[in-house]
Amino acid sequence: MDRDEEENTLGTMYGRSLMNWSNTTKIKPRQYFNLKQTVLGDASEYDDGFDELLKQTWNMWAVSTLFGFQYDSEVQLKLYAKKLREEAACSLLKEDVTYSAKFTLMDNLGPRPNPTDAPAVKIELIATSGAVERCIYKGFLISWRTELAEPITDKSVHLPLLLCRGTQNAMKTVHSIVSRMFDCTIVALPITDNDLKWLLPINLSPESNNSRKVKNELILLEYVVPRLPLTDTISVKFRVEDLKELWTALITPDVGEEDGLIIQAEHIEKIFKAINNQMLQVGSLRLEHCLLHKVSLPFFTISGNRIKAMNSQALNNSMLFLNEKAMDVLYTLHFESMQLDSSTA
């Protein structure tokens, strides 16, 4: 098992619980997704900005508003790092290991689609044993086209999407400390069957600039059967060019629409109805009774609460979708908490 797999065991461990949790959460079904602001033009121009996020596997989390977080003060960022280091050292308690921490403002993290979004913040926790130094936690707090409904004070900031990697203990420890420091909630971001059905065509769209002209590249769709173990999967493969051609035909814009940039729920239903019909004819598989569990493209893979993007456009598209998803999850949790409080009052 390589370092990426060792440091991302948390996503696998939460696999089943994420699916069960998402099935009980009453998030309003998505009706559309706007691709208009996802087009980067020359995506290679932004590869340097996304360099730390590309080609690595990340765990996805949703983060509520951080209170008392002065992210634009270098002095405050150093104080936050000091507190994180001190509390992490007390929590992890390993002999002959010293810890250091960093909070870094990331002004140049990719092309922010909404200029009013706060810059991303990188959090690192480094463990040193003798002459060996190892980053046991790295996370990016991100706001990617967030539309806020409530006013935010100067000492609070909304960075709803967290992408992180590290050891299991370090992730638990850092998230617990950050939650206490800024009075926020950090929850695993569950990617459901329905989310995957949106993310596949979003990254197939002609506007996504993800098309490397290589013949016979494959898309892998991995399904699970409800009430069976996640290890019992059904995998089906399609050529990228075939699904791109099908998707392009389905999103021919109606009169008044913006050149197919608005993806509608009916488009999603059509493409997966076509996929299901084909698999019924070819392999006698009734995929409509299964749950989509993993999507793998040559430039993009997502499953459970883990994601890996190989180019800027795939990462940009995914963060736009995930930012909205994080907001939905946090709003739903807040609403359900309010209902629980009122019922027990």
The 8 nearest C-alpha neighbors of each residue, nearest first, counted from 0:
[[1, 4, 5, 2, 3, 6, 8, 7],
 [2, 0, 4, 3, 5, 6, 7, 8],
 [1, 3, 5, 4, 6, 0, 7, 165],
 [4, 2, 6, 5, 1, 7, 56, 55],
 [3, 5, 7, 2, 1, 6, 0, 8],
 [6, 4, 2, 3, 7, 8, 1, 0],
 [5, 7, 166, 165, 3, 4, 8, 2],
 [8, 6, 4, 9, 5, 10, 3, 164],
 [7, 9, 11, 10, 5, 6, 12, 4],
 [10, 8, 12, 7, 11, 167, 13, 58],
 [9, 11, 13, 12, 8, 304, 305, 7],
 [12, 10, 14, 8, 13, 9, 303, 7],
 [11, 13, 9, 10, 14, 8, 15, 16],
 [12, 14, 16, 10, 11, 17, 15, 9],
 [15, 13, 11, 17, 303, 12, 16, 10],
 [14, 16, 18, 17, 13, 19, 229, 12],
 [17, 15, 19, 13, 18, 14, 20, 12],
 [18, 16, 20, 189, 14, 15, 19, 13],
 [17, 19, 21, 15, 16, 20, 22, 14],
 [18, 20, 16, 22, 21, 17, 15, 23],
 [21, 19, 17, 22, 23, 18, 16, 24],
 [22, 20, 24, 18, 23, 19, 17, 189],
 [21, 23, 19, 20, 24, 18, 25, 191],
 [24, 22, 21, 20, 25, 19, 18, 26],
 [23, 25, 21, 22, 26, 20, 331, 328],
 [26, 24, 27, 23, 331, 22, 21, 28],
 [25, 27, 24, 28, 331, 327, 328, 21],
 [26, 28, 25, 29, 327, 331, 30, 24],
 [29, 27, 26, 30, 193, 25, 264, 31],
 [30, 28, 31, 27, 264, 32, 26, 193],
 [29, 31, 264, 263, 28, 32, 265, 262],
 [32, 30, 263, 262, 264, 29, 261, 33],
 [31, 33, 262, 261, 34, 263, 30, 29],
 [32, 34, 261, 35, 260, 262, 31, 36],
 [35, 33, 260, 37, 36, 261, 32, 38],
 [34, 36, 260, 33, 37, 38, 261, 257],
 [37, 35, 34, 38, 112, 33, 39, 113],
 [36, 38, 34, 35, 316, 39, 315, 207],
 [39, 37, 36, 40, 207, 206, 35, 34],
 [40, 38, 42, 41, 37, 312, 110, 36],
 [39, 41, 42, 38, 208, 44, 43, 37],
 [40, 42, 43, 44, 39, 45, 208, 38],
 [43, 41, 44, 39, 45, 40, 311, 312],
 [44, 42, 46, 45, 41, 311, 47, 310],
 [43, 45, 42, 41, 46, 47, 48, 40],
 [46, 44, 48, 43, 47, 42, 109, 49],
 [45, 47, 43, 49, 48, 50, 311, 44],
 [48, 46, 50, 45, 49, 44, 109, 43],
 [49, 47, 109, 108, 45, 46, 50, 107],
 [50, 48, 46, 109, 52, 47, 51, 108],
 [49, 51, 47, 53, 52, 48, 46, 54],
 [50, 52, 49, 53, 48, 55, 47, 54],
 [53, 51, 49, 50, 55, 54, 308, 57],
 [52, 54, 309, 50, 308, 55, 51, 49],
 [55, 53, 309, 308, 307, 52, 56, 310],
 [56, 54, 53, 307, 52, 57, 308, 3],
 [55, 57, 307, 306, 305, 3, 54, 58],
 [58, 56, 163, 306, 164, 305, 162, 59],
 [57, 59, 305, 163, 162, 304, 164, 10],
 [58, 60, 162, 304, 188, 161, 305, 187],
 [61, 59, 187, 188, 161, 186, 160, 162],
 [60, 62, 325, 160, 186, 159, 188, 185],
 [63, 61, 159, 185, 184, 160, 60, 158],
 [62, 64, 184, 183, 159, 65, 329, 185],
 [65, 63, 157, 156, 183, 66, 62, 158],
 [66, 64, 181, 183, 156, 155, 68, 157],
 [67, 65, 155, 181, 68, 182, 64, 154],
 [66, 68, 154, 155, 181, 69, 65, 182],
 [67, 69, 155, 66, 154, 70, 65, 181],
 [70, 68, 154, 71, 72, 67, 75, 155],
 [69, 71, 72, 68, 76, 104, 75, 120],
 [70, 72, 69, 73, 104, 76, 75, 68],
 [73, 71, 75, 74, 70, 69, 76, 77],
 [72, 74, 76, 75, 77, 71, 70, 104],
 [75, 73, 77, 72, 76, 78, 79, 71],
 [74, 76, 78, 72, 77, 73, 79, 69],
 [75, 77, 79, 73, 78, 102, 74, 80],
 [78, 76, 80, 74, 75, 79, 81, 73],
 [77, 79, 75, 81, 80, 76, 82, 74],
 [80, 78, 76, 82, 77, 81, 83, 75],
 [79, 81, 101, 77, 100, 83, 78, 82],
 [82, 80, 78, 84, 79, 83, 77, 85],
 [81, 83, 85, 79, 84, 80, 86, 78],
 [82, 84, 80, 86, 81, 85, 87, 79],
 [85, 83, 81, 87, 100, 82, 99, 86],
 [84, 86, 82, 88, 83, 87, 81, 89],
 [85, 87, 89, 83, 88, 84, 82, 90],
 [86, 88, 90, 84, 89, 85, 83, 91],
 [89, 87, 85, 86, 91, 90, 92, 84],
 [90, 88, 86, 87, 92, 91, 85, 84],
 [91, 89, 87, 88, 92, 86, 172, 85],
 [90, 92, 88, 89, 87, 93, 172, 168],
 [93, 91, 89, 90, 88, 94, 87, 96],
 [94, 92, 96, 91, 95, 88, 97, 90],
 [93, 95, 96, 92, 97, 128, 91, 88],
 [94, 96, 128, 93, 97, 129, 127, 92],
 [97, 95, 128, 94, 127, 93, 126, 98],
 [96, 98, 127, 126, 128, 95, 99, 88],
 [99, 97, 126, 125, 84, 127, 88, 96],
 [98, 100, 125, 84, 124, 126, 97, 101],
 [99, 101, 124, 80, 84, 123, 125, 83],
 [100, 102, 80, 123, 122, 103, 124, 99],
 [101, 103, 122, 76, 121, 80, 120, 123],
 [104, 102, 121, 120, 105, 101, 122, 76],
 [103, 105, 120, 106, 119, 121, 118, 102],
 [106, 104, 119, 107, 120, 108, 118, 103],
 [107, 105, 118, 108, 104, 119, 120, 109],
 [106, 108, 105, 48, 109, 110, 118, 49],
 [109, 107, 48, 105, 106, 49, 110, 119],
 [108, 110, 48, 49, 45, 107, 111, 46],
 [109, 111, 112, 108, 45, 107, 48, 39],
 [110, 112, 113, 109, 114, 143, 144, 116],
 [113, 111, 144, 110, 36, 114, 143, 37],
 [112, 114, 144, 115, 111, 116, 143, 145],
 [115, 113, 116, 111, 112, 117, 144, 110],
 [116, 114, 113, 117, 144, 145, 111, 112],
 [117, 115, 114, 113, 142, 118, 144, 145],
 [116, 118, 142, 115, 119, 158, 156, 157],
 [119, 117, 106, 105, 116, 120, 104, 141],
 [118, 120, 141, 105, 140, 104, 117, 139],
 [121, 119, 104, 140, 105, 103, 139, 122],
 [120, 122, 139, 103, 138, 102, 140, 104],
 [123, 121, 102, 138, 137, 101, 139, 120],
 [124, 122, 137, 101, 100, 136, 125, 138],
 [123, 125, 100, 136, 134, 135, 99, 137],
 [126, 124, 134, 99, 133, 98, 135, 100],
 [125, 127, 98, 133, 97, 132, 134, 96],
 [128, 126, 132, 97, 96, 131, 98, 133],
 [129, 127, 96, 131, 95, 130, 132, 97],
 [128, 130, 131, 127, 95, 96, 132, 97],
 [129, 131, 128, 132, 127, 133, 96, 126],
 [132, 130, 128, 129, 127, 133, 126, 96],
 [133, 131, 127, 126, 128, 130, 125, 134],
 [134, 132, 126, 125, 135, 127, 131, 128],
 [133, 135, 125, 136, 124, 126, 123, 132],
 [134, 136, 165, 125, 166, 124, 133, 169],
 [137, 135, 165, 124, 123, 134, 164, 169],
 [138, 136, 123, 163, 164, 122, 165, 124],
 [137, 139, 163, 122, 162, 121, 164, 123],
 [138, 140, 121, 162, 161, 120, 141, 163],
 [141, 139, 161, 120, 119, 158, 160, 121],
 [140, 142, 119, 158, 160, 139, 161, 143],
 [143, 141, 158, 116, 159, 145, 160, 144],
 [142, 144, 145, 319, 322, 141, 111, 318],
 [145, 143, 113, 112, 142, 116, 146, 319],
 [144, 146, 143, 142, 147, 116, 322, 323],
 [145, 147, 144, 148, 116, 113, 323, 326],
 [148, 146, 149, 145, 150, 157, 151, 326],
 [147, 149, 146, 150, 151, 145, 330, 326],
 [148, 150, 147, 151, 146, 152, 64, 157],
 [151, 149, 152, 148, 147, 155, 153, 156],
 [152, 150, 155, 149, 156, 153, 157, 154],
 [153, 151, 155, 154, 150, 156, 66, 67],
 [152, 154, 155, 151, 156, 69, 67, 68],
 [153, 155, 67, 152, 69, 68, 66, 156],
 [156, 154, 66, 68, 152, 67, 65, 153],
 [155, 157, 65, 64, 158, 68, 151, 66],
 [156, 158, 64, 159, 65, 142, 63, 155],
 [159, 157, 142, 141, 140, 160, 156, 62],
 [160, 158, 62, 61, 63, 157, 142, 325],
 [161, 159, 141, 61, 322, 158, 140, 60],
 [160, 162, 140, 60, 139, 59, 61, 141],
 [163, 161, 59, 139, 138, 58, 57, 60],
 [162, 164, 138, 58, 57, 137, 139, 161],
 [165, 163, 57, 137, 136, 58, 7, 138],
 [164, 166, 136, 6, 135, 170, 137, 169],
 [165, 167, 6, 169, 168, 135, 170, 136],
 [166, 168, 170, 169, 9, 171, 165, 8],
 [169, 167, 171, 170, 166, 172, 91, 165],
 [168, 170, 172, 166, 171, 167, 173, 136],
 [171, 169, 173, 167, 172, 168, 174, 166],
 [170, 172, 168, 174, 169, 173, 175, 167],
 [171, 173, 169, 175, 170, 174, 168, 176],
 [174, 172, 176, 170, 175, 171, 169, 177],
 [175, 173, 177, 171, 176, 172, 178, 170],
 [174, 176, 178, 172, 173, 177, 171, 179],
 [177, 175, 173, 179, 178, 174, 180, 172],
 [176, 178, 180, 174, 179, 175, 173, 181],
 [179, 177, 183, 175, 176, 182, 180, 181],
 [180, 178, 182, 176, 177, 181, 175, 183],
 [179, 181, 177, 178, 182, 176, 183, 79],
 [182, 180, 66, 65, 183, 179, 178, 67],
 [183, 181, 179, 178, 180, 66, 65, 184],
 [184, 182, 178, 63, 65, 181, 64, 185],
 [183, 185, 63, 62, 178, 186, 182, 64],
 [186, 184, 62, 61, 60, 183, 174, 63],
 [187, 185, 61, 60, 188, 184, 62, 329],
 [188, 186, 60, 189, 61, 59, 304, 185],
 [187, 189, 60, 59, 61, 304, 186, 190],
 [190, 188, 17, 304, 187, 191, 21, 303],
 [191, 189, 303, 194, 304, 188, 195, 192],
 [192, 190, 194, 193, 189, 195, 18, 21],
 [191, 193, 291, 195, 290, 194, 292, 196],
 [192, 194, 196, 191, 195, 197, 291, 190],
 [195, 193, 191, 197, 196, 192, 190, 198],
 [196, 194, 198, 197, 192, 193, 199, 191],
 [195, 197, 193, 194, 199, 198, 192, 267],
 [198, 196, 194, 195, 199, 200, 201, 193],
 [197, 199, 195, 201, 196, 200, 194, 202],
 [198, 200, 202, 201, 197, 196, 195, 203],
 [201, 199, 203, 202, 198, 197, 204, 246],
 [202, 200, 198, 203, 199, 204, 197, 316],
 [201, 203, 200, 199, 204, 207, 198, 313],
 [204, 202, 200, 201, 243, 199, 205, 207],
 [203, 205, 206, 207, 201, 202, 200, 247],
 [206, 204, 207, 208, 203, 247, 243, 210],
 [207, 205, 204, 208, 38, 260, 34, 37],
 [206, 208, 204, 209, 205, 202, 38, 312],
 [209, 207, 210, 206, 205, 312, 38, 42],
 [210, 208, 207, 211, 312, 313, 202, 203],
 [211, 209, 208, 212, 205, 207, 203, 213],
 [210, 212, 213, 209, 208, 214, 297, 216],
 [211, 213, 210, 214, 240, 216, 209, 215],
 [214, 212, 211, 216, 215, 210, 240, 239],
 [213, 215, 216, 212, 240, 238, 239, 211],
 [214, 216, 238, 217, 213, 239, 240, 237],
 [217, 215, 239, 214, 238, 213, 297, 218],
 [216, 218, 238, 239, 237, 215, 236, 219],
 [217, 219, 296, 237, 236, 295, 239, 238],
 [218, 220, 236, 295, 235, 294, 221, 217],
 [221, 219, 294, 235, 234, 293, 236, 222],
 [220, 222, 234, 293, 292, 233, 291, 219],
 [223, 221, 291, 233, 292, 290, 232, 289],
 [224, 222, 232, 290, 289, 292, 229, 233],
 [223, 225, 289, 227, 290, 226, 222, 232],
 [226, 224, 227, 223, 289, 290, 288, 228],
 [227, 225, 224, 228, 223, 229, 15, 289],
 [226, 228, 225, 224, 229, 231, 223, 230],
 [229, 227, 230, 231, 226, 223, 224, 225],
 [230, 228, 231, 223, 227, 232, 15, 14],
 [229, 231, 228, 232, 223, 227, 233, 224],
 [232, 230, 229, 228, 223, 227, 233, 224],
 [231, 233, 223, 222, 230, 234, 221, 229],
 [232, 234, 222, 221, 223, 235, 231, 224],
 [235, 233, 221, 220, 222, 232, 219, 236],
 [234, 236, 220, 219, 221, 233, 237, 222],
 [235, 237, 219, 218, 217, 220, 234, 238],
 [238, 236, 218, 217, 239, 219, 235, 242],
 [237, 239, 217, 241, 240, 215, 216, 218],
 [238, 240, 217, 242, 241, 216, 218, 243],
 [239, 241, 243, 238, 242, 244, 214, 215],
 [242, 240, 244, 238, 243, 239, 245, 237],
 [241, 243, 245, 244, 239, 240, 246, 238],
 [244, 242, 240, 246, 241, 245, 203, 247],
 [243, 245, 241, 247, 242, 246, 240, 248],
 [246, 244, 242, 248, 243, 247, 241, 249],
 [245, 247, 249, 243, 248, 244, 242, 250],
 [248, 246, 244, 249, 250, 245, 243, 251],
 [247, 249, 245, 246, 250, 251, 244, 243],
 [248, 250, 246, 247, 251, 266, 245, 270],
 [251, 249, 247, 259, 248, 252, 246, 266],
 [250, 252, 249, 248, 259, 253, 247, 258],
 [253, 251, 259, 258, 256, 250, 254, 257],
 [254, 252, 256, 255, 251, 259, 258, 257],
 [253, 255, 256, 252, 257, 258, 251, 259],
 [256, 254, 253, 257, 252, 258, 259, 261],
 [257, 255, 253, 254, 252, 258, 259, 261],
 [256, 258, 259, 260, 255, 261, 252, 35],
 [259, 257, 260, 252, 256, 251, 261, 253],
 [258, 260, 252, 261, 257, 250, 251, 256],
 [261, 259, 34, 35, 258, 257, 33, 262],
 [262, 260, 33, 259, 32, 34, 263, 31],
 [261, 263, 32, 31, 260, 33, 266, 259],
 [262, 264, 31, 265, 266, 30, 261, 32],
 [265, 263, 30, 267, 266, 31, 268, 262],
 [264, 266, 268, 263, 267, 269, 30, 262],
 [267, 265, 269, 263, 264, 268, 249, 270],
 [268, 266, 264, 265, 269, 270, 271, 197],
 [267, 269, 265, 266, 271, 270, 272, 264],
 [270, 268, 272, 266, 267, 271, 265, 273],
 [269, 271, 273, 272, 267, 268, 274, 266],
 [272, 270, 274, 273, 268, 269, 275, 267],
 [271, 273, 269, 275, 270, 274, 268, 276],
 [272, 274, 270, 276, 271, 275, 277, 269],
 [275, 273, 271, 277, 272, 276, 278, 270],
 [274, 276, 272, 278, 277, 273, 286, 271],
 [277, 275, 279, 273, 274, 278, 272, 280],
 [276, 278, 280, 274, 279, 275, 281, 273],
 [277, 279, 281, 275, 282, 280, 276, 284],
 [280, 278, 283, 284, 276, 277, 282, 281],
 [279, 281, 277, 278, 283, 282, 276, 284],
 [282, 280, 278, 279, 277, 283, 284, 276],
 [281, 283, 284, 278, 279, 280, 277, 285],
 [284, 282, 279, 280, 281, 278, 285, 277],
 [285, 283, 279, 282, 278, 286, 275, 280],
 [286, 284, 287, 279, 288, 283, 275, 278],
 [285, 287, 289, 288, 275, 284, 278, 290],
 [286, 288, 285, 289, 275, 290, 272, 271],
 [287, 289, 286, 285, 290, 224, 225, 284],
 [290, 288, 224, 286, 287, 223, 222, 225],
 [291, 289, 223, 222, 192, 292, 224, 225],
 [290, 292, 222, 192, 221, 293, 223, 289],
 [291, 293, 222, 221, 290, 302, 192, 223],
 [294, 292, 302, 221, 301, 220, 291, 295],
 [295, 293, 220, 301, 300, 219, 221, 302],
 [296, 294, 300, 219, 218, 299, 220, 293],
 [295, 297, 218, 299, 298, 300, 219, 294],
 [298, 296, 299, 295, 216, 217, 218, 309],
 [299, 297, 309, 296, 308, 310, 313, 300],
 [298, 300, 308, 296, 307, 295, 297, 309],
 [301, 299, 295, 307, 294, 306, 296, 308],
 [300, 302, 306, 294, 305, 293, 307, 295],
 [301, 303, 293, 305, 304, 292, 306, 294],
 [304, 302, 14, 305, 190, 189, 10, 17],
 [303, 305, 59, 189, 58, 10, 188, 302],
 [306, 304, 58, 57, 302, 303, 301, 59],
 [305, 307, 301, 57, 56, 300, 302, 58],
 [306, 308, 56, 300, 55, 299, 54, 57],
 [309, 307, 299, 314, 53, 54, 310, 298],
 [308, 310, 298, 54, 53, 299, 307, 311],
 [311, 309, 313, 312, 308, 298, 314, 53],
 [312, 310, 314, 313, 46, 42, 315, 49],
 [311, 313, 315, 314, 310, 316, 42, 207],
 [312, 314, 316, 315, 311, 310, 308, 317],
 [315, 313, 311, 317, 312, 308, 316, 318],
 [314, 316, 312, 318, 317, 313, 311, 319],
 [317, 315, 313, 319, 314, 318, 37, 312],
 [316, 318, 314, 320, 319, 315, 321, 313],
 [319, 317, 321, 315, 320, 316, 322, 314],
 [320, 318, 316, 322, 317, 321, 143, 315],
 [319, 321, 317, 323, 318, 322, 324, 316],
 [320, 322, 324, 318, 323, 319, 317, 325],
 [323, 321, 325, 319, 324, 320, 160, 318],
 [324, 322, 326, 320, 321, 325, 327, 319],
 [323, 325, 321, 327, 322, 326, 328, 320],
 [326, 324, 61, 322, 328, 327, 323, 321],
 [325, 327, 323, 329, 324, 328, 330, 322],
 [328, 326, 324, 330, 325, 329, 331, 323],
 [327, 329, 325, 331, 330, 326, 332, 324],
 [330, 328, 332, 326, 331, 327, 333, 325],
 [329, 331, 333, 327, 328, 332, 326, 334],
 [332, 330, 334, 328, 333, 329, 327, 335],
 [331, 333, 329, 335, 334, 330, 336, 328],
 [334, 332, 336, 330, 331, 335, 329, 337],
 [333, 335, 331, 337, 336, 332, 330, 338],
 [334, 336, 338, 332, 337, 333, 331, 339],
 [337, 335, 339, 333, 334, 338, 332, 340],
 [338, 336, 340, 334, 335, 339, 341, 333],
 [337, 339, 335, 341, 336, 340, 342, 334],
 [340, 338, 336, 342, 337, 341, 335, 343],
 [339, 341, 337, 343, 338, 342, 344, 336],
 [342, 340, 344, 338, 339, 343, 337, 336],
 [341, 343, 339, 340, 344, 338, 337, 336],
 [344, 342, 340, 341, 339, 338, 337, 336],
 [343, 341, 342, 340, 339, 338, 337, 336]]
